[in-house]
């Protein structure tokens, strides 16, 4: 048979997890190849672009969607484990893909910082559309790939210790240009005496200007409220600073966002949730490497227009 699509792989992959417990990504390849009766040529078939084996990539996408829908979880990077929801959904395997589509759509609709037009594009990017141009299809595919990578970034961060997260956010702000060329501009505070401050960025050589950081490595569904922000603002006051950045792997509830926006002009509090954090890490290439570059070219008008046209055509 032909190589299965990623949505055809989801149910067999979920069954493997139920039967075997925690599995690495590479552990799925052999049993799923047997499940779908793939030939050796199908198993090793590469993308024309050179972007790796087709079957292995589709397994990765299948697991990514299972994870986004909460049917699996990652106890650590590149390892997968079925959740209680995953076990329940397996009782009706014919409904798994519908369940995943609904969960992913709900998740996208909750992303308040994405425009409604863009959200519609992302939630419908599995649907083929004859009226889309190739350029639009490429753009949607690119956003889909980035969305998966953002999830991988957050899963990896959450698998690390809170202390490593504090180091990461200090490194990120430095990568973004805060602290400039100042030597040792970033500092992670000591646990015993941090007073609610997890990191500090020095903005000038003498240290007159400082940005204070609070970093909370929470599970994604743990929303941060106004009380946490109020404590951080209190810590800023003790430090005699008016610049703070509150960074989390989760998100902020409505009251917290309103509180930060209504602070007096003497205090600036920037909120960075998990989604924005993943985007910054991706955009500023912190712990990232370029996997593939695709060039799309068009005719150079300056080159071709100086050539004489054939008047007989």
Beta strands, then each sheet from edge to edge (+ up, - down):
strand 1: 23-24
strand 2: 72-73
strand 3: 79-82
strand 4: 186-188
strand 5: 199-202
strand 6: 210-216
strand 7: 223-224
strand 8: 243-248
strand 9: 251-252
strand 10: 268-272
sheet 1: 1+ 3- 2+
sheet 2: 4+ 5- 6+ 8+ 10+
sheet 3: 7+ 9+
end
